[in-house]
Amino acid sequence: MKRNWNQAFQIAAVYVGTVVGAGFATGKEIVEFFSRFGFFGLISILMSGYLFVMIGSKLMRMAAQINAKSYQEFNEHLFGKWPSRIINIVMLFMLLGVSAVMLSGAGAVFEEQLGLPKNVGVILTIILSYLVMMLGTKGLFAVNTFVVPLMISFSLILMILSLRMPNFLQQLLYIPHADDGWKSVISPFSYAALNLGLAQAVLVPVATEVKDDWTIKWGGILGGLGLTLILLASHFTLIMLPDVENYEIPMAIIMKNLAPFFYWIFVMVIYGEIFTSVIGNVFGLDRQLQQYKPVPAILSVTAIFACSYLISLVNYGTLLSYLYPLFGYICIIFFVLLWMKPFMPNETK
């Protein structure tokens, strides 16, 4: 059988691009779940990386095996017909909430880094997303294949610059006081559960379209390793920024301090990553709504953006710090069931 590495890399790029959204690319999400716990955060990241590789790959392979066209069908397989209806409604609202966080993050980039009104960033993102959405999975693959390697490259540049700083080892091993330090124990599970639970809206239909088990398996492995690499690189960078929790977009602040000549390019890469997650979420939501009632894509996408826009009017940092941990705990149920569900891959000839 011919090994399609090119398509495996495309799947990996979509996997990374879907997970690396507003909170991940800006660094805010990584601070919330990991970096504020210091050395314990590093251990949590390694655990999360393992889960991204193993469970992410299993999710996509299982979706392709049962030929699930949306996360509704996939959740029916995991939970059973009636419980999955409740889960799918919860997922629908969660995806809307996350799409709103992404739009708010795009607005935060324009407001904090470019000095422009937040609404300019939000509306521009909606217009660009419309254009890509009209291309379907081809548009999704194209945008992610371009943006994800750039994100990994810049994360590595920042990491190398941080490693060269004189007090890096001291900061790496430091364990700061945190009133909610117990969260560092469940962070790898709630973080991986949150991202995989939400990413299934994109990963399930993409895997089903690809079908080939070997390609999907390696796409999942490469995507999980890519996420681990970005998480580690971002953590090594974020621990070097004093009062890191006070910034909406800490990664951009660090780039401005360490490598100002790359700053504007990096801001655009952060925006690109937020953009890939917006189109990924809207793509998944559109597929799900089509399962309930087939309507022209332009109508369902417009409805999704209208709802997301209204929620995105809330402050980006506030949205992320409240919604993401809550969604993470909800997704743990999905995560545990996926972990325990037996999976026997089809034999490929």
Kinemage of the C-alpha trace (Angstrom):
@kinemage 1
@onewidth
@group {chain A} dominant
@subgroup {mainchain}
@vectorlist {calphas} color= white
{ca met a 1} P 0.000 0.000 0.000
{ca lys a 2} L 1.291 3.456 -0.895
{ca arg a 3} L 2.082 5.589 2.161
{ca asn a 4} L 0.547 9.031 1.645
{ca trp a 5} L 2.790 11.188 3.842
{ca asn a 6} L 1.608 14.377 2.146
{ca gln a 7} L -1.988 13.782 3.187
{ca ala a 8} L -0.863 12.690 6.670
{ca phe a 9} L 0.901 16.045 7.063
{ca gln a 10} L -2.260 17.832 5.850
{ca ile a 11} L -4.340 16.055 8.502
{ca ala a 12} L -1.696 16.925 11.103
{ca ala a 13} L -1.854 20.584 10.025
{ca val a 14} L -5.666 20.649 10.335
{ca tyr a 15} L -5.404 18.947 13.761
{ca val a 16} L -2.857 21.501 15.006
{ca gly a 17} L -4.670 24.432 13.360
{ca thr a 18} L -7.993 23.471 14.937
{ca val a 19} L -6.544 23.154 18.447
{ca val a 20} L -4.188 26.154 18.205
{ca gly a 21} L -6.867 28.799 18.461
{ca ala a 22} L -7.098 32.214 20.060
{ca gly a 23} L -6.084 31.137 23.556
{ca phe a 24} L -3.288 28.825 22.401
{ca ala a 25} L -1.704 31.144 19.826
{ca thr a 26} L -1.837 34.228 22.054
{ca gly a 27} L -0.418 32.265 25.004
{ca lys a 28} L -3.371 33.166 27.268
{ca glu a 29} L -4.740 29.619 27.321
{ca ile a 30} L -1.310 28.067 28.033
{ca val a 31} L -0.817 30.480 30.958
{ca glu a 32} L -4.277 29.632 32.340
{ca phe a 33} L -3.779 25.859 32.220
{ca phe a 34} L 0.002 25.420 32.613
{ca ser a 35} L 2.573 28.211 32.835
{ca arg a 36} L 1.212 29.862 35.986
{ca phe a 37} L 1.983 26.620 37.838
{ca gly a 38} L 5.700 26.775 36.963
{ca phe a 39} L 7.507 23.410 36.944
{ca phe a 40} L 4.265 21.534 37.646
{ca gly a 41} L 2.927 23.110 34.451
{ca leu a 42} L 5.797 21.542 32.475
{ca ile a 43} L 4.891 18.061 33.762
{ca ser a 44} L 1.234 18.709 32.879
{ca ile a 45} L 2.211 19.716 29.314
{ca leu a 46} L 4.089 16.413 28.778
{ca met a 47} L 1.032 14.492 29.965
{ca ser a 48} L -1.225 16.545 27.671
{ca gly a 49} L 1.101 15.851 24.736
{ca tyr a 50} L 0.821 12.100 25.271
{ca leu a 51} L -2.981 12.384 25.347
{ca phe a 52} L -3.032 14.497 22.161
{ca val a 53} L -1.014 11.840 20.306
{ca met a 54} L -2.874 8.757 21.555
{ca ile a 55} L -6.466 9.945 21.950
{ca gly a 56} L -6.467 12.365 19.011
{ca ser a 57} L -5.289 9.618 16.680
{ca lys a 58} L -7.871 7.171 18.088
{ca leu a 59} L -10.683 9.723 17.690
{ca met a 60} L -10.001 10.231 13.974
{ca arg a 61} L -9.401 6.544 13.189
{ca met a 62} L -12.603 5.514 14.956
{ca ala a 63} L -14.602 8.247 13.161
{ca ala a 64} L -13.354 7.020 9.763
{ca gln a 65} L -14.041 3.384 10.650
{ca ile a 66} L -17.706 4.041 11.534
{ca asn a 67} L -18.007 6.551 8.629
{ca ala a 68} L -19.252 9.356 10.910
{ca lys a 69} L -20.072 12.450 8.875
{ca ser a 70} L -20.440 14.768 11.906
{ca tyr a 71} L -19.694 14.770 15.622
{ca gln a 72} L -23.398 13.956 16.187
{ca glu a 73} L -22.933 10.539 14.566
{ca phe a 74} L -19.637 10.023 16.378
{ca asn a 75} L -21.186 10.808 19.777
{ca glu a 76} L -24.041 8.396 19.057
{ca his a 77} L -21.382 5.709 18.668
{ca leu a 78} L -19.729 6.710 21.971
{ca phe a 79} L -22.710 7.505 24.209
{ca gly a 80} L -25.686 5.739 22.610
{ca lys a 81} L -28.619 7.323 20.763
{ca trp a 82} L -30.517 9.154 23.537
{ca pro a 83} L -27.649 10.407 25.755
{ca ser a 84} L -25.830 11.629 22.625
{ca arg a 85} L -28.699 14.028 21.839
{ca ile a 86} L -28.098 15.881 25.107
{ca ile a 87} L -24.319 15.785 24.579
{ca asn a 88} L -24.672 17.154 21.038
{ca ile a 89} L -26.828 20.090 22.176
{ca val a 90} L -24.235 20.905 24.869
{ca met a 91} L -21.485 20.605 22.223
{ca leu a 92} L -23.379 22.959 19.914
{ca phe a 93} L -23.441 25.685 22.577
{ca met a 94} L -19.802 25.018 23.499
{ca leu a 95} L -18.660 25.373 19.890
{ca leu a 96} L -20.614 28.618 19.616
{ca gly a 97} L -18.930 29.807 22.816
{ca val a 98} L -15.474 28.901 21.510
{ca ser a 99} L -16.154 30.549 18.144
{ca ala a 100} L -17.044 33.677 20.119
{ca val a 101} L -13.759 33.418 22.074
{ca met a 102} L -11.886 33.146 18.751
{ca leu a 103} L -13.613 36.219 17.315
{ca ser a 104} L -12.980 38.122 20.540
{ca gly a 105} L -9.326 37.020 20.347
{ca ala a 106} L -9.076 38.355 16.800
{ca gly a 107} L -10.510 41.637 18.065
{ca ala a 108} L -7.982 41.648 20.948
{ca val a 109} L -5.085 41.319 18.451
{ca phe a 110} L -6.301 44.391 16.554
{ca glu a 111} L -7.006 46.336 19.758
{ca glu a 112} L -3.917 45.501 21.886
{ca gln a 113} L -1.296 45.065 19.157
{ca leu a 114} L -2.460 47.274 16.262
{ca gly a 115} L -4.275 50.015 18.194
{ca leu a 116} L -7.436 49.566 16.096
{ca pro a 117} L -11.038 49.112 17.336
{ca lys a 118} L -11.862 45.543 18.390
{ca asn a 119} L -14.828 45.419 15.989
{ca val a 120} L -12.535 45.959 12.980
{ca gly a 121} L -10.727 42.688 13.773
{ca val a 122} L -13.952 40.794 14.458
{ca ile a 123} L -15.746 41.913 11.277
{ca leu a 124} L -12.667 41.375 9.063
{ca thr a 125} L -12.342 37.838 10.464
{ca ile a 126} L -15.994 37.095 9.683
{ca ile a 127} L -15.643 38.336 6.085
{ca leu a 128} L -12.455 36.309 5.451
{ca ser a 129} L -14.025 33.229 7.057
{ca tyr a 130} L -16.988 33.457 4.675
{ca leu a 131} L -14.630 33.312 1.708
{ca val a 132} L -12.731 30.255 3.002
{ca met a 133} L -15.941 28.478 4.109
{ca met a 134} L -17.218 28.549 0.531
{ca leu a 135} L -14.268 26.297 -0.446
{ca gly a 136} L -15.141 23.596 2.143
{ca thr a 137} L -12.413 21.139 3.252
{ca lys a 138} L -10.047 22.363 0.494
{ca gly a 139} L -10.042 25.831 2.046
{ca leu a 140} L -9.531 24.335 5.503
{ca phe a 141} L -6.522 22.281 4.342
{ca ala a 142} L -4.990 25.187 2.396
{ca val a 143} L -5.119 27.745 5.234
{ca asn a 144} L -3.838 25.317 7.888
{ca thr a 145} L -1.030 23.941 5.709
{ca phe a 146} L 0.246 27.510 5.275
{ca val a 147} L -0.205 28.911 8.814
{ca val a 148} L 0.714 25.940 11.055
{ca pro a 149} L 4.391 25.579 9.938
{ca leu a 150} L 4.821 29.341 10.486
{ca met a 151} L 3.394 29.061 14.004
{ca ile a 152} L 5.733 26.180 14.884
{ca ser a 153} L 8.739 28.069 13.441
{ca phe a 154} L 8.063 31.237 15.450
{ca ser a 155} L 7.398 29.230 18.628
{ca leu a 156} L 10.806 27.575 18.221
{ca ile a 157} L 12.535 30.941 17.568
{ca leu a 158} L 11.078 32.358 20.792
{ca met a 159} L 12.018 29.213 22.707
{ca ile a 160} L 15.655 29.386 21.530
{ca leu a 161} L 15.859 33.065 22.519
{ca ser a 162} L 14.363 32.240 25.941
{ca leu a 163} L 16.782 29.318 26.512
{ca arg a 164} L 19.695 31.740 26.067
{ca met a 165} L 18.502 34.009 28.875
{ca pro a 166} L 20.684 33.769 32.042
{ca asn a 167} L 17.921 32.875 34.543
{ca phe a 168} L 16.043 30.378 32.320
{ca leu a 169} L 16.807 27.221 34.378
{ca gln a 170} L 15.839 28.971 37.593
{ca gln a 171} L 12.482 30.007 36.091
{ca leu a 172} L 11.897 26.543 34.614
{ca leu a 173} L 12.243 24.831 38.012
{ca tyr a 174} L 10.409 27.550 39.952
{ca ile a 175} L 7.028 26.607 41.486
{ca pro a 176} L 5.014 29.790 42.218
{ca his a 177} L 2.299 29.914 44.852
{ca ala a 178} L -1.204 29.490 43.427
{ca asp a 179} L -4.389 29.383 45.510
{ca asp a 180} L -5.840 26.904 43.015
{ca gly a 181} L -2.620 24.884 42.630
{ca trp a 182} L -4.657 21.659 42.752
{ca lys a 183} L -5.799 22.465 39.200
{ca ser a 184} L -2.301 21.620 37.910
{ca val a 185} L -3.118 17.944 38.615
{ca ile a 186} L -6.248 17.894 36.445
{ca ser a 187} L -5.031 20.448 33.859
{ca pro a 188} L -3.560 17.878 31.406
{ca phe a 189} L -6.839 15.965 31.360
{ca ser a 190} L -9.225 18.941 31.255
{ca tyr a 191} L -7.047 20.699 28.644
{ca ala a 192} L -6.745 17.684 26.334
{ca ala a 193} L -10.434 16.873 26.883
{ca leu a 194} L -11.479 20.451 26.074
{ca asn a 195} L -9.464 20.636 22.873
{ca leu a 196} L -10.275 17.151 21.589
{ca gly a 197} L -13.947 17.465 22.558
{ca leu a 198} L -14.225 20.672 20.538
{ca ala a 199} L -11.857 19.632 17.734
{ca gln a 200} L -14.008 16.588 16.943
{ca ala a 201} L -16.381 18.949 15.097
{ca val a 202} L -13.620 19.327 12.475
{ca leu a 203} L -11.592 16.127 12.886
{ca val a 204} L -14.531 13.715 12.521
{ca pro a 205} L -15.725 14.864 9.039
{ca val a 206} L -12.125 15.386 7.830
{ca ala a 207} L -11.062 11.857 8.881
{ca thr a 208} L -14.181 10.333 7.309
{ca glu a 209} L -13.413 12.057 3.998
{ca val a 210} L -9.829 10.740 4.016
{ca lys a 211} L -10.822 7.171 5.081
{ca asp a 212} L -7.340 5.568 4.847
{ca asp a 213} L -6.429 4.295 8.354
{ca trp a 214} L -2.638 4.538 7.966
{ca thr a 215} L -2.840 8.152 6.776
{ca ile a 216} L -5.233 9.140 9.585
{ca lys a 217} L -3.145 7.352 12.236
{ca trp a 218} L 0.046 9.165 11.258
{ca gly a 219} L -1.806 12.450 10.785
{ca gly a 220} L -2.966 12.104 14.409
{ca ile a 221} L 0.503 11.173 15.682
{ca leu a 222} L 2.248 14.010 13.817
{ca gly a 223} L -0.456 16.492 14.836
{ca gly a 224} L -0.201 15.454 18.507
{ca leu a 225} L 3.594 15.768 18.438
{ca gly a 226} L 3.301 19.194 16.764
{ca leu a 227} L 0.932 20.371 19.505
{ca thr a 228} L 3.311 19.087 22.208
{ca leu a 229} L 6.217 20.908 20.578
{ca ile a 230} L 4.308 24.217 20.408
{ca leu a 231} L 3.077 23.802 24.005
{ca leu a 232} L 6.616 23.183 25.295
{ca ala a 233} L 8.137 26.004 23.240
{ca ser a 234} L 5.415 28.425 24.369
{ca his a 235} L 5.778 27.401 28.029
{ca phe a 236} L 9.571 27.866 27.964
{ca thr a 237} L 8.924 31.349 26.564
{ca leu a 238} L 6.008 32.392 28.800
{ca ile a 239} L 7.758 31.564 32.098
{ca met a 240} L 10.314 34.289 31.259
{ca leu a 241} L 7.691 37.082 31.205
{ca pro a 242} L 7.109 38.744 34.611
{ca asp a 243} L 3.419 39.043 35.609
{ca val a 244} L 2.475 36.939 32.588
{ca glu a 245} L -1.140 36.583 33.779
{ca asn a 246} L -1.744 40.319 33.314
{ca tyr a 247} L -1.501 40.261 29.496
{ca glu a 248} L -4.203 39.375 26.970
{ca ile a 249} L -1.630 38.402 24.306
{ca pro a 250} L 1.565 37.519 26.233
{ca met a 251} L 3.308 35.814 23.286
{ca ala a 252} L 3.238 39.034 21.259
{ca ile a 253} L 4.651 41.023 24.204
{ca ile a 254} L 7.546 38.538 24.489
{ca met a 255} L 8.246 38.704 20.751
{ca lys a 256} L 8.287 42.504 20.966
{ca asn a 257} L 10.912 42.302 23.748
{ca leu a 258} L 13.095 39.454 22.427
{ca ala a 259} L 12.883 39.787 18.632
{ca pro a 260} L 11.246 43.097 17.665
{ca phe a 261} L 12.245 42.638 13.999
{ca phe a 262} L 9.841 39.637 13.804
{ca tyr a 263} L 7.102 41.297 15.837
{ca trp a 264} L 4.667 42.358 13.090
{ca ile a 265} L 5.041 39.072 11.212
{ca phe a 266} L 4.373 37.193 14.461
{ca val a 267} L 1.238 39.252 15.162
{ca met a 268} L -0.060 38.223 11.731
{ca val a 269} L 0.800 34.562 12.459
{ca ile a 270} L -1.136 34.763 15.749
{ca tyr a 271} L -4.055 36.238 13.834
{ca gly a 272} L -3.691 33.470 11.225
{ca glu a 273} L -3.924 30.800 13.918
{ca ile a 274} L -7.006 32.412 15.425
{ca phe a 275} L -8.469 32.553 11.922
{ca thr a 276} L -7.832 28.822 11.290
{ca ser a 277} L -9.722 27.972 14.484
{ca val a 278} L -12.624 30.249 13.593
{ca ile a 279} L -13.120 28.581 10.214
{ca gly a 280} L -12.566 25.137 11.782
{ca asn a 281} L -15.269 25.695 14.389
{ca val a 282} L -17.722 27.236 11.938
{ca phe a 283} L -17.049 24.387 9.485
{ca gly a 284} L -17.887 21.840 12.223
{ca leu a 285} L -20.967 23.745 13.380
{ca asp a 286} L -22.239 24.064 9.814
{ca arg a 287} L -21.859 20.295 9.275
{ca gln a 288} L -23.746 19.668 12.519
{ca leu a 289} L -26.619 22.040 11.710
{ca gln a 290} L -26.981 20.412 8.293
{ca gln a 291} L -27.644 17.124 10.122
{ca tyr a 292} L -30.622 18.686 11.926
{ca lys a 293} L -32.092 20.601 8.987
{ca pro a 294} L -30.440 20.893 5.577
{ca val a 295} L -30.343 24.579 4.616
{ca pro a 296} L -28.101 26.561 2.238
{ca ala a 297} L -24.615 26.903 3.760
{ca ile a 298} L -24.791 30.701 3.498
{ca leu a 299} L -27.787 30.774 5.883
{ca ser a 300} L -26.334 28.427 8.525
{ca val a 301} L -22.930 30.122 8.445
{ca thr a 302} L -24.569 33.571 8.780
{ca ala a 303} L -26.581 32.372 11.804
{ca ile a 304} L -23.430 30.928 13.425
{ca phe a 305} L -21.482 34.166 12.940
{ca ala a 306} L -24.362 36.310 14.211
{ca cys a 307} L -24.552 34.330 17.495
{ca ser a 308} L -20.765 34.191 17.870
{ca tyr a 309} L -20.471 37.927 17.257
{ca leu a 310} L -22.942 38.792 20.018
{ca ile a 311} L -21.077 36.629 22.565
{ca ser a 312} L -17.693 37.987 21.391
{ca leu a 313} L -18.674 41.474 22.605
{ca val a 314} L -17.622 40.286 26.093
{ca asn a 315} L -13.935 40.888 26.980
{ca tyr a 316} L -11.611 38.236 25.486
{ca gly a 317} L -9.711 37.455 28.713
{ca thr a 318} L -12.956 37.148 30.698
{ca leu a 319} L -14.501 34.810 28.123
{ca leu a 320} L -11.440 32.570 28.034
{ca ser a 321} L -10.833 32.336 31.792
{ca tyr a 322} L -14.458 31.356 32.520
{ca leu a 323} L -15.599 29.370 29.477
{ca tyr a 324} L -12.506 27.265 28.742
{ca pro a 325} L -12.035 25.624 32.180
{ca leu a 326} L -15.813 25.007 32.384
{ca phe a 327} L -15.875 23.409 28.914
{ca gly a 328} L -12.807 21.354 29.857
{ca tyr a 329} L -14.589 19.768 32.813
{ca ile a 330} L -17.685 19.034 30.687
{ca cys a 331} L -15.531 17.416 27.974
{ca ile a 332} L -13.842 15.051 30.452
{ca ile a 333} L -16.925 12.758 30.200
{ca phe a 334} L -16.460 12.576 26.411
{ca phe a 335} L -12.714 12.086 26.874
{ca val a 336} L -13.015 9.165 29.337
{ca leu a 337} L -15.570 7.355 27.152
{ca leu a 338} L -13.370 7.790 24.073
{ca trp a 339} L -10.367 6.492 26.028
{ca met a 340} L -12.262 3.378 27.207
{ca lys a 341} L -14.107 2.585 23.944
{ca pro a 342} L -12.580 -0.518 22.298
{ca phe a 343} L -11.114 0.117 18.864
{ca met a 344} L -9.961 -2.513 16.380
{ca pro a 345} L -8.552 -0.926 13.198
{ca asn a 346} L -9.545 -2.418 9.867
{ca glu a 347} L -6.830 -4.455 8.209
{ca thr a 348} L -5.395 -2.542 5.240
{ca lys a 349} L -4.102 -4.482 2.311
